[in-house]
Amino acid sequence: MTLADEKYVRLTTFRRSGEAVPTPVWFVPLDDGRYGFYTSSSSGKVKRLTHTPTVTVQASDGRGKPKAGAPEHAGSAEVVSSGPLFDEVTRKIHAKHPVMRHITKTLAKLGGIVKRKSQPYADRAVIVRLDPAG
């Protein structure tokens, strides 16, 4: 199974200190060989990628636990807020996860009500380019 076939991957971003922060994300292959996922502009991932574009990805379960024997791939990421890549990521996630995206959007709204702080949902796409060496 390739990364393109995985439902979730463990995306690891890095703090300024170099500390790794792994997070499970939905991951879709893009037409140009890169991968993408969407997230909130207020997420820690976006904040960390603003200063450190280095990432690693690894096939995982929905909680971010790596699958047995799954290799870790190094790469770099960029955050986009609009344009053709943003639209492609959104379209492909909607096709790959049609039911779960509605559930997560509803949960995000409920969380905003409980915390009394509304956060944008899926207003940023992250484009990941894996290093050819792995």
N, C-alpha and C positions, 0 to 999 in steps of 0.2 A: 504494500500500500504506500502511495506517495503522500507528501504533505497536502497536495491538492485534493486528495480523497478524505482527509481527516475532517471530522466535525469540529474538533477543538485542537488548538495548539497552545503550548505554554510559551508565552512571549516573555522574555526577560529583558527589562530595561535597566539602566544603571543610574544611580544617584551620583551627584557631583563627587561624593567621597569614594565612588567606585563600587559601593555596595549594590549587589544584584537584587532586583525586585521582580520575581516571577508572577505572571498573571495569566489565567486562561482566557483565550479570546476565540471568537469564531473567525475563521481564516478562509479566504477564497482566492483561487488563482485568477490572475488578471491576464488579459489577452497578450500582453507584452512579456510574459515570463516572470513578472513580479507577483507579489501576493498583497492582499489588503484585508483590512477589517475596519469597522467604525467604532467610534467611542465618543464620549462627551469632551467638550473643550475644557471642562473643569476637572478632568480626571488626572490622576497622578502620572499616568503614561504620557499624556500630552506635555505636562510640565517637564518630565524627565527628558523626553525626546527633544525638547526645545534646546537643551544645552548639550545633550549627548546622544547622537543618532545611532550609536552602536547598539545592536540587539542580538539575541539568540532566539531561535525557535526550536521547539521539539514537540512531536506528537504527544498528546496528553488526553486525560479524561476531562470532564467538565469542571473538576475542582483544581486542575492544573498539575495533577500527579502524572509525571512522565510515563508513557507506556513502556513496558519491559522491552529492552533492546532498541528503543527508538534513538536514532542518532540526534545529536544537537547540531544545529546549523547556525553559523555566524552570518551576520549581515548588517545592513544599515536601514534606517527608516526615515521617512519624511512625513510630515503632517500636512494635509490639504483640507481646505474648507469649502471648496467649490470647484467646478470645472468637470471635464470629461472623466478624469480618474475618480473623483468623488462620486459621480453618477454611476460609473461602472461598479464600484465597490458596493454601493447601496443596492443597485439592481441585482447583483449576484448574491448578496446576503439575503435579500428578500426571496430569491428563488431557492436558495439552499436551506433556509431556516424559516419557512413561511409562518408556522404556528408560534414558534418560540420567540420570534421578534415581537409579536403582539403581547405575549406574556411579559417579556422583559420590559417593554415600554410601559405597560400598565403598572408593573412593580416599581419602576423608576418614578412614575407619577405619584404612587402611594407613598413611596419613601420621601419624596419632596414635601408631601402634605404633613407627614409625621414629623419630619425634621424642620418644617416651616421654612424650607429653603429649596426653591425650585432650581433644578439643574437641567441644562439642555440635554437632550437625548440624541445620540448619533449625529451630532452636528460637525464632526470631524472624521475624515478618513485617514488611515495610516497606511502608507505604501511601503512595503518591505522588499528590499532587493537582497537576495541571499548571495554570499560570496561564492564564486565558482568552485573554490577549493573545499567548500563544505561549511 
